[in-house]
Amino acid sequence: MSYVTVRKFSLDLKEIFSRGDVKIIKVVKLKKVKQEGKIIEELGQKFRRVTRGSGYKERPLVEEFKRGMNGVIRQKLIELEYPIKY
């Protein structure tokens, strides 16, 4: 390839190497999503927005969602998934 200007070369270089950055940025944002004082529905809405384009699917996505949940709610969910049998 030959380039007429340094600017065109620079733009092409950024285009090629920034493609992977989008996923990395999405994953970092995803790890920062926390429920805090929000209701679970608000967490879900924010989570859905951030996950688009992150590359996360299925089980890892579920684990990330649970990680962002309030600790009390997460514990209740765990108890429901693995009920103790007496």
Distance bins in CASP14 RR format, pairs under 12 A and 6 or more apart:
PFRMAT RR
TARGET T0000
AUTHOR 0000-0000-0000
RMODE 2
METHOD distances of the structure
MODEL  1
1 8 0 0 0 0 0 1 0 0 0 0 0
1 9 0 0 0 0 1 0 0 0 0 0 0
1 12 0 0 0 0 1 0 0 0 0 0 0
1 13 0 0 0 0 0 1 0 0 0 0 0
1 16 0 0 0 0 0 1 0 0 0 0 0
2 8 0 0 0 0 0 1 0 0 0 0 0
2 9 0 0 0 0 1 0 0 0 0 0 0
2 12 0 0 0 0 0 1 0 0 0 0 0
3 9 1 0 1 0 0 0 0 0 0 0 0
3 10 0 0 0 0 1 0 0 0 0 0 0
3 11 0 0 0 0 1 0 0 0 0 0 0
3 12 1 0 0 1 0 0 0 0 0 0 0
3 13 0 0 0 0 1 0 0 0 0 0 0
4 11 0 0 0 0 0 1 0 0 0 0 0
4 12 0 0 0 0 0 1 0 0 0 0 0
5 11 0 0 0 0 1 0 0 0 0 0 0
5 12 0 0 0 0 0 1 0 0 0 0 0
6 12 0 0 0 0 0 1 0 0 0 0 0
6 13 0 0 0 0 0 1 0 0 0 0 0
7 13 0 0 0 0 0 1 0 0 0 0 0
7 14 0 0 0 0 0 1 0 0 0 0 0
8 14 0 0 0 0 0 1 0 0 0 0 0
8 15 0 0 0 0 0 1 0 0 0 0 0
9 15 0 0 0 0 0 1 0 0 0 0 0
9 16 0 0 0 0 0 1 0 0 0 0 0
10 16 0 0 0 0 0 1 0 0 0 0 0
10 17 0 0 0 0 0 1 0 0 0 0 0
10 18 0 0 0 0 0 1 0 0 0 0 0
11 17 0 0 0 0 0 1 0 0 0 0 0
11 18 0 0 0 0 0 1 0 0 0 0 0
12 18 0 0 0 0 0 1 0 0 0 0 0
13 19 0 0 0 0 0 1 0 0 0 0 0
14 20 0 0 0 0 0 1 0 0 0 0 0
14 21 0 0 0 0 1 0 0 0 0 0 0
15 21 0 0 0 0 0 1 0 0 0 0 0
15 22 0 0 0 0 0 1 0 0 0 0 0
17 24 0 0 0 0 0 1 0 0 0 0 0
18 24 0 0 0 0 0 1 0 0 0 0 0
18 25 0 0 0 0 1 0 0 0 0 0 0
19 25 0 0 0 0 0 1 0 0 0 0 0
19 53 0 0 0 0 0 1 0 0 0 0 0
20 26 0 0 0 0 1 0 0 0 0 0 0
20 27 0 0 0 0 0 1 0 0 0 0 0
20 53 0 0 0 0 0 1 0 0 0 0 0
20 54 0 0 0 0 0 1 0 0 0 0 0
20 55 0 0 0 0 0 1 0 0 0 0 0
21 27 0 0 0 0 0 1 0 0 0 0 0
21 28 0 0 0 0 0 1 0 0 0 0 0
22 28 0 0 0 0 0 1 0 0 0 0 0
22 29 0 0 0 0 0 1 0 0 0 0 0
22 52 0 0 0 0 0 1 0 0 0 0 0
22 53 1 0 0 1 0 0 0 0 0 0 0
22 54 0 0 0 0 1 0 0 0 0 0 0
22 55 0 0 0 0 1 0 0 0 0 0 0
23 29 0 0 0 0 0 1 0 0 0 0 0
23 30 0 0 0 0 0 1 0 0 0 0 0
23 51 0 0 0 0 0 1 0 0 0 0 0
23 52 0 0 0 0 0 1 0 0 0 0 0
23 53 1 0 0 1 0 0 0 0 0 0 0
23 54 1 0 0 1 0 0 0 0 0 0 0
23 55 1 0 1 0 0 0 0 0 0 0 0
23 56 0 0 0 0 1 0 0 0 0 0 0
24 30 0 0 0 0 0 1 0 0 0 0 0
24 31 0 0 0 0 0 1 0 0 0 0 0
24 53 0 0 0 0 0 1 0 0 0 0 0
24 54 0 0 0 0 1 0 0 0 0 0 0
24 55 0 0 0 0 0 1 0 0 0 0 0
25 31 0 0 0 0 0 1 0 0 0 0 0
25 32 0 0 0 0 0 1 0 0 0 0 0
25 50 0 0 0 0 0 1 0 0 0 0 0
25 53 0 0 0 0 1 0 0 0 0 0 0
25 54 0 0 0 0 1 0 0 0 0 0 0
25 55 0 0 0 0 0 1 0 0 0 0 0
26 32 0 0 0 0 0 1 0 0 0 0 0
26 33 0 0 0 0 0 1 0 0 0 0 0
26 47 0 0 0 0 0 1 0 0 0 0 0
26 49 0 0 0 0 0 1 0 0 0 0 0
26 50 1 0 0 1 0 0 0 0 0 0 0
26 51 1 0 0 1 0 0 0 0 0 0 0
26 52 1 0 0 1 0 0 0 0 0 0 0
26 53 1 0 1 0 0 0 0 0 0 0 0
26 54 1 1 0 0 0 0 0 0 0 0 0
26 55 1 0 0 1 0 0 0 0 0 0 0
26 56 0 0 0 0 1 0 0 0 0 0 0
26 61 0 0 0 0 0 1 0 0 0 0 0
26 64 0 0 0 0 0 1 0 0 0 0 0
27 33 0 0 0 0 0 1 0 0 0 0 0
27 50 0 0 0 0 1 0 0 0 0 0 0
27 51 0 0 0 0 1 0 0 0 0 0 0
27 53 0 0 0 0 1 0 0 0 0 0 0
27 54 1 0 1 0 0 0 0 0 0 0 0
27 55 1 0 0 1 0 0 0 0 0 0 0
27 56 1 0 0 1 0 0 0 0 0 0 0
27 60 0 0 0 0 0 1 0 0 0 0 0
27 61 0 0 0 0 0 1 0 0 0 0 0
27 64 0 0 0 0 1 0 0 0 0 0 0
28 50 0 0 0 0 1 0 0 0 0 0 0
28 54 0 0 0 0 1 0 0 0 0 0 0
28 64 0 0 0 0 0 1 0 0 0 0 0
29 46 0 0 0 0 1 0 0 0 0 0 0
29 47 0 0 0 0 0 1 0 0 0 0 0
29 49 0 0 0 0 1 0 0 0 0 0 0
29 50 1 0 1 0 0 0 0 0 0 0 0
29 51 0 0 0 0 1 0 0 0 0 0 0
29 52 0 0 0 0 0 1 0 0 0 0 0
29 53 0 0 0 0 0 1 0 0 0 0 0
29 54 1 0 0 1 0 0 0 0 0 0 0
29 56 0 0 0 0 0 1 0 0 0 0 0
29 64 0 0 0 0 0 1 0 0 0 0 0
30 44 0 0 0 0 0 1 0 0 0 0 0
30 46 0 0 0 0 0 1 0 0 0 0 0
30 47 1 0 0 1 0 0 0 0 0 0 0
30 48 0 0 0 0 0 1 0 0 0 0 0
30 49 0 0 0 0 0 1 0 0 0 0 0
30 50 1 0 1 0 0 0 0 0 0 0 0
30 51 1 0 0 1 0 0 0 0 0 0 0
30 52 0 0 0 0 0 1 0 0 0 0 0
30 53 0 0 0 0 1 0 0 0 0 0 0
30 54 1 0 1 0 0 0 0 0 0 0 0
30 55 0 0 0 0 1 0 0 0 0 0 0
30 56 1 0 0 1 0 0 0 0 0 0 0
30 60 0 0 0 0 1 0 0 0 0 0 0
30 61 0 0 0 0 1 0 0 0 0 0 0
30 63 0 0 0 0 0 1 0 0 0 0 0
30 64 1 0 1 0 0 0 0 0 0 0 0
30 65 0 0 0 0 1 0 0 0 0 0 0
30 67 0 0 0 0 1 0 0 0 0 0 0
30 68 0 0 0 0 1 0 0 0 0 0 0
31 47 0 0 0 0 0 1 0 0 0 0 0
31 50 0 0 0 0 1 0 0 0 0 0 0
31 51 0 0 0 0 0 1 0 0 0 0 0
31 54 0 0 0 0 1 0 0 0 0 0 0
31 56 0 0 0 0 0 1 0 0 0 0 0
31 60 0 0 0 0 0 1 0 0 0 0 0
31 63 0 0 0 0 0 1 0 0 0 0 0
31 64 1 0 0 1 0 0 0 0 0 0 0
31 65 0 0 0 0 0 1 0 0 0 0 0
31 67 1 0 0 1 0 0 0 0 0 0 0
31 68 0 0 0 0 1 0 0 0 0 0 0
32 46 0 0 0 0 0 1 0 0 0 0 0
32 47 0 0 0 0 0 1 0 0 0 0 0
32 50 0 0 0 0 1 0 0 0 0 0 0
32 64 0 0 0 0 0 1 0 0 0 0 0
32 67 0 0 0 0 0 1 0 0 0 0 0
32 68 0 0 0 0 1 0 0 0 0 0 0
33 42 0 0 0 0 0 1 0 0 0 0 0
33 43 1 0 0 1 0 0 0 0 0 0 0
33 44 0 0 0 0 1 0 0 0 0 0 0
33 45 0 0 0 0 0 1 0 0 0 0 0
33 46 1 0 1 0 0 0 0 0 0 0 0
33 47 1 0 1 0 0 0 0 0 0 0 0
33 48 0 0 0 0 0 1 0 0 0 0 0
33 49 0 0 0 0 1 0 0 0 0 0 0
33 50 1 0 1 0 0 0 0 0 0 0 0
33 51 0 0 0 0 1 0 0 0 0 0 0
33 54 0 0 0 0 0 1 0 0 0 0 0
33 56 0 0 0 0 0 1 0 0 0 0 0
33 61 0 0 0 0 0 1 0 0 0 0 0
33 64 1 0 0 1 0 0 0 0 0 0 0
33 65 0 0 0 0 1 0 0 0 0 0 0
33 66 0 0 0 0 0 1 0 0 0 0 0
33 67 0 0 0 0 1 0 0 0 0 0 0
33 68 1 0 1 0 0 0 0 0 0 0 0
33 69 0 0 0 0 1 0 0 0 0 0 0
34 42 0 0 0 0 0 1 0 0 0 0 0
34 43 1 0 0 1 0 0 0 0 0 0 0
34 44 0 0 0 0 0 1 0 0 0 0 0
34 46 0 0 0 0 1 0 0 0 0 0 0
34 47 0 0 0 0 0 1 0 0 0 0 0
34 50 0 0 0 0 0 1 0 0 0 0 0
34 64 0 0 0 0 0 1 0 0 0 0 0
34 65 0 0 0 0 0 1 0 0 0 0 0
34 66 0 0 0 0 0 1 0 0 0 0 0
34 67 0 0 0 0 1 0 0 0 0 0 0
34 68 1 0 1 0 0 0 0 0 0 0 0
34 69 0 0 0 0 1 0 0 0 0 0 0
34 70 0 0 0 0 1 0 0 0 0 0 0
34 71 0 0 0 0 0 1 0 0 0 0 0
34 73 0 0 0 0 0 1 0 0 0 0 0
34 74 0 0 0 0 0 1 0 0 0 0 0
35 41 0 0 0 0 0 1 0 0 0 0 0
35 42 1 0 0 1 0 0 0 0 0 0 0
35 43 1 0 1 0 0 0 0 0 0 0 0
35 44 0 0 0 0 1 0 0 0 0 0 0
35 45 0 0 0 0 0 1 0 0 0 0 0
35 46 0 0 0 0 1 0 0 0 0 0 0
35 47 0 0 0 0 1 0 0 0 0 0 0
35 65 0 0 0 0 1 0 0 0 0 0 0
35 66 0 0 0 0 0 1 0 0 0 0 0
35 67 0 0 0 0 0 1 0 0 0 0 0
35 68 1 0 1 0 0 0 0 0 0 0 0
35 69 1 0 1 0 0 0 0 0 0 0 0
35 70 1 0 1 0 0 0 0 0 0 0 0
35 71 0 0 0 0 1 0 0 0 0 0 0
35 72 0 0 0 0 0 1 0 0 0 0 0
35 73 1 0 0 1 0 0 0 0 0 0 0
35 74 0 0 0 0 1 0 0 0 0 0 0
35 77 0 0 0 0 0 1 0 0 0 0 0
36 42 0 0 0 0 1 0 0 0 0 0 0
36 43 0 0 0 0 1 0 0 0 0 0 0
36 46 0 0 0 0 0 1 0 0 0 0 0
36 68 0 0 0 0 1 0 0 0 0 0 0
36 69 0 0 0 0 0 1 0 0 0 0 0
36 70 1 0 0 1 0 0 0 0 0 0 0
36 71 0 0 0 0 0 1 0 0 0 0 0
36 73 0 0 0 0 0 1 0 0 0 0 0
37 43 0 0 0 0 1 0 0 0 0 0 0
37 46 0 0 0 0 0 1 0 0 0 0 0
37 68 0 0 0 0 0 1 0 0 0 0 0
37 69 0 0 0 0 0 1 0 0 0 0 0
37 70 1 0 0 1 0 0 0 0 0 0 0
37 71 0 0 0 0 0 1 0 0 0 0 0
37 72 0 0 0 0 0 1 0 0 0 0 0
37 73 0 0 0 0 0 1 0 0 0 0 0
38 44 0 0 0 0 1 0 0 0 0 0 0
38 45 0 0 0 0 1 0 0 0 0 0 0
38 46 1 0 0 1 0 0 0 0 0 0 0
38 47 0 0 0 0 0 1 0 0 0 0 0
38 68 0 0 0 0 0 1 0 0 0 0 0
38 69 0 0 0 0 0 1 0 0 0 0 0
38 70 0 0 0 0 1 0 0 0 0 0 0
38 73 0 0 0 0 0 1 0 0 0 0 0
39 45 0 0 0 0 1 0 0 0 0 0 0
39 46 0 0 0 0 0 1 0 0 0 0 0
39 69 0 0 0 0 0 1 0 0 0 0 0
39 70 0 0 0 0 1 0 0 0 0 0 0
39 73 0 0 0 0 0 1 0 0 0 0 0
40 46 0 0 0 0 0 1 0 0 0 0 0
40 47 0 0 0 0 1 0 0 0 0 0 0
40 65 0 0 0 0 1 0 0 0 0 0 0
40 66 0 0 0 0 0 1 0 0 0 0 0
40 68 0 0 0 0 0 1 0 0 0 0 0
40 69 1 0 0 1 0 0 0 0 0 0 0
40 70 0 0 0 0 1 0 0 0 0 0 0
40 71 0 0 0 0 0 1 0 0 0 0 0
40 72 0 0 0 0 0 1 0 0 0 0 0
40 73 1 0 0 1 0 0 0 0 0 0 0
40 74 0 0 0 0 0 1 0 0 0 0 0
40 76 0 0 0 0 0 1 0 0 0 0 0
40 77 0 0 0 0 0 1 0 0 0 0 0
41 47 0 0 0 0 0 1 0 0 0 0 0
41 48 0 0 0 0 0 1 0 0 0 0 0
42 48 0 0 0 0 0 1 0 0 0 0 0
42 49 0 0 0 0 0 1 0 0 0 0 0
42 69 0 0 0 0 0 1 0 0 0 0 0
42 70 0 0 0 0 0 1 0 0 0 0 0
43 49 0 0 0 0 0 1 0 0 0 0 0
43 50 0 0 0 0 0 1 0 0 0 0 0
43 51 0 0 0 0 0 1 0 0 0 0 0
43 64 0 0 0 0 0 1 0 0 0 0 0
43 65 1 0 0 1 0 0 0 0 0 0 0
43 66 0 0 0 0 0 1 0 0 0 0 0
43 67 0 0 0 0 0 1 0 0 0 0 0
43 68 1 0 0 1 0 0 0 0 0 0 0
43 69 1 0 0 1 0 0 0 0 0 0 0
43 70 0 0 0 0 1 0 0 0 0 0 0
43 71 0 0 0 0 0 1 0 0 0 0 0
43 73 0 0 0 0 1 0 0 0 0 0 0
43 74 0 0 0 0 0 1 0 0 0 0 0
44 50 0 0 0 0 1 0 0 0 0 0 0
44 51 0 0 0 0 1 0 0 0 0 0 0
44 61 0 0 0 0 0 1 0 0 0 0 0
44 64 0 0 0 0 0 1 0 0 0 0 0
44 65 1 0 0 1 0 0 0 0 0 0 0
44 66 0 0 0 0 0 1 0 0 0 0 0
44 68 0 0 0 0 1 0 0 0 0 0 0
44 69 0 0 0 0 1 0 0 0 0 0 0
45 51 0 0 0 0 0 1 0 0 0 0 0
45 65 0 0 0 0 0 1 0 0 0 0 0
46 52 0 0 0 0 0 1 0 0 0 0 0
46 65 0 0 0 0 0 1 0 0 0 0 0
46 68 0 0 0 0 0 1 0 0 0 0 0
47 54 0 0 0 0 0 1 0 0 0 0 0
47 56 0 0 0 0 0 1 0 0 0 0 0
47 61 0 0 0 0 1 0 0 0 0 0 0
47 62 0 0 0 0 0 1 0 0 0 0 0
47 64 1 0 0 1 0 0 0 0 0 0 0
47 65 1 0 1 0 0 0 0 0 0 0 0
47 66 0 0 0 0 0 1 0 0 0 0 0
47 67 0 0 0 0 0 1 0 0 0 0 0
47 68 1 0 0 1 0 0 0 0 0 0 0
47 69 0 0 0 0 1 0 0 0 0 0 0
48 54 0 0 0 0 0 1 0 0 0 0 0
48 56 0 0 0 0 0 1 0 0 0 0 0
48 61 0 0 0 0 0 1 0 0 0 0 0
48 64 0 0 0 0 0 1 0 0 0 0 0
48 65 0 0 0 0 1 0 0 0 0 0 0
50 56 0 0 0 0 1 0 0 0 0 0 0
50 61 0 0 0 0 0 1 0 0 0 0 0
50 64 0 0 0 0 1 0 0 0 0 0 0
50 65 0 0 0 0 0 1 0 0 0 0 0
50 68 0 0 0 0 0 1 0 0 0 0 0
51 57 0 0 0 0 1 0 0 0 0 0 0
51 58 0 0 0 0 0 1 0 0 0 0 0
51 60 0 0 0 0 0 1 0 0 0 0 0
51 61 1 0 0 1 0 0 0 0 0 0 0
51 62 0 0 0 0 0 1 0 0 0 0 0
51 64 1 0 0 1 0 0 0 0 0 0 0
51 65 0 0 0 0 1 0 0 0 0 0 0
52 61 0 0 0 0 0 1 0 0 0 0 0
53 61 0 0 0 0 0 1 0 0 0 0 0
54 60 0 0 0 0 1 0 0 0 0 0 0
54 61 0 0 0 0 1 0 0 0 0 0 0
54 64 0 0 0 0 1 0 0 0 0 0 0
54 65 0 0 0 0 0 1 0 0 0 0 0
55 61 0 0 0 0 1 0 0 0 0 0 0
55 64 0 0 0 0 0 1 0 0 0 0 0
56 62 0 0 0 0 1 0 0 0 0 0 0
56 63 0 0 0 0 1 0 0 0 0 0 0
56 64 1 0 0 1 0 0 0 0 0 0 0
56 65 0 0 0 0 1 0 0 0 0 0 0
56 67 0 0 0 0 0 1 0 0 0 0 0
57 63 0 0 0 0 0 1 0 0 0 0 0
57 64 0 0 0 0 0 1 0 0 0 0 0
58 64 0 0 0 0 0 1 0 0 0 0 0
58 65 0 0 0 0 0 1 0 0 0 0 0
59 65 0 0 0 0 0 1 0 0 0 0 0
59 66 0 0 0 0 0 1 0 0 0 0 0
60 66 0 0 0 0 0 1 0 0 0 0 0
60 67 0 0 0 0 0 1 0 0 0 0 0
61 67 0 0 0 0 0 1 0 0 0 0 0
61 68 0 0 0 0 0 1 0 0 0 0 0
62 68 0 0 0 0 0 1 0 0 0 0 0
62 69 0 0 0 0 0 1 0 0 0 0 0
62 74 0 0 0 0 0 1 0 0 0 0 0
62 77 0 0 0 0 0 1 0 0 0 0 0
62 81 0 0 0 0 0 1 0 0 0 0 0
63 69 0 0 0 0 0 1 0 0 0 0 0
63 74 0 0 0 0 0 1 0 0 0 0 0
63 77 0 0 0 0 0 1 0 0 0 0 0
63 78 0 0 0 0 0 1 0 0 0 0 0
65 73 0 0 0 0 0 1 0 0 0 0 0
65 74 0 0 0 0 1 0 0 0 0 0 0
65 77 0 0 0 0 1 0 0 0 0 0 0
66 73 0 0 0 0 1 0 0 0 0 0 0
66 74 1 0 1 0 0 0 0 0 0 0 0
66 75 0 0 0 0 0 1 0 0 0 0 0
66 76 0 0 0 0 0 1 0 0 0 0 0
66 77 1 0 0 1 0 0 0 0 0 0 0
66 78 0 0 0 0 1 0 0 0 0 0 0
66 80 0 0 0 0 0 1 0 0 0 0 0
66 81 0 0 0 0 1 0 0 0 0 0 0
67 73 0 0 0 0 0 1 0 0 0 0 0
67 74 1 0 0 1 0 0 0 0 0 0 0
67 77 0 0 0 0 0 1 0 0 0 0 0
67 78 0 0 0 0 0 1 0 0 0 0 0
68 74 1 0 0 1 0 0 0 0 0 0 0
68 77 0 0 0 0 0 1 0 0 0 0 0
69 75 0 0 0 0 1 0 0 0 0 0 0
69 76 0 0 0 0 1 0 0 0 0 0 0
69 77 1 0 0 1 0 0 0 0 0 0 0
69 78 0 0 0 0 0 1 0 0 0 0 0
70 76 0 0 0 0 1 0 0 0 0 0 0
70 77 0 0 0 0 0 1 0 0 0 0 0
71 77 0 0 0 0 1 0 0 0 0 0 0
71 78 0 0 0 0 1 0 0 0 0 0 0
71 79 0 0 0 0 0 1 0 0 0 0 0
72 78 0 0 0 0 0 1 0 0 0 0 0
72 79 0 0 0 0 0 1 0 0 0 0 0
73 79 0 0 0 0 0 1 0 0 0 0 0
73 80 0 0 0 0 0 1 0 0 0 0 0
74 80 0 0 0 0 0 1 0 0 0 0 0
74 81 0 0 0 0 0 1 0 0 0 0 0
75 81 0 0 0 0 0 1 0 0 0 0 0
75 82 0 0 0 0 0 1 0 0 0 0 0
76 82 0 0 0 0 0 1 0 0 0 0 0
76 83 0 0 0 0 0 1 0 0 0 0 0
77 83 0 0 0 0 0 1 0 0 0 0 0
78 84 0 0 0 0 0 1 0 0 0 0 0
END
